[in-house]
């Protein structure tokens, strides 16, 4: 039964090289871009990143690194 548990970190590692949406904690910002790398602390490196504030497209940021403690959610972009 223990073997059937999939840890969230493994799901995030599976998203490398795909487009994701990252919601920032305590902020109305969302980052959309391609996940380049992730580590065991859920720090993420993204490129082709665009910032969205209150649902409105904001700045084009390019390559960013977001500290895992600042992330509320990570989801694949559909």
N, C-alpha and C positions, 0 to 999 in steps of 0.2 A: 504494500500500500504506500509506503514512503517513496518508492520509485516513481509514482504517478504525480507527485507534487512538482510543479514547475515554478521555480522562483522568479519573481519579477525581474531580477537582474539578468537572468538568462533571456527573457523576452526582449529586454532592451538591447542586449548584445546581438540578438537576431535581427534587429532593425538597422544595423550598420549598413551603410551605402543605400539606404532608402530615405524617402522624404518623411519628415516627422513634424509634429506640432508640440511645442514645449510651452506650458503655461507657467509663468513666473509667480512665485509665492508672494503674497501681500502686495500685489500690484495688478493693474488691469492690462498687463502686457502679455502678448503671445508671440512667440518666435516660430516662424516656419522656415524650414530649410532641410538640407541633406545632412544626415548624421554621418560624421566621419569617424569618430572614435568615442568610446565610453570606457570609464574605469570602474573599479569596484566600489567607489564612493558615489557613483552615478554622476560624476563630472562629465559633461559632454562637450565635444567639439563639433561644430556645425559649419558648413559653408553654404553659399547661395542663400544666406539668411535674410529674411525680411521681418521687420517688427510690425506688429499690429497693436494699436492702442484703442481700447473700447470698441473693438470690431472694425476700426478704420485703419486702412493701410498707412503705415508710417514710413520710417527710414529703411533703406536697403543697406544692410550692415556687412554683407560678405561673410568673412570667416569670424566666428565668435567661439569663446569658451565660456560655458556657464557652470558655475559651481553647483554641485549636487544638492547642497543644503538650500539653495534658492529656487529649486524646481518643485512645483506642485504636482504637475502631471506631464507624462510623455506619452504620445499616442502617434500611430502611423497616420500620415495624411492620405485621405482617400481621394 
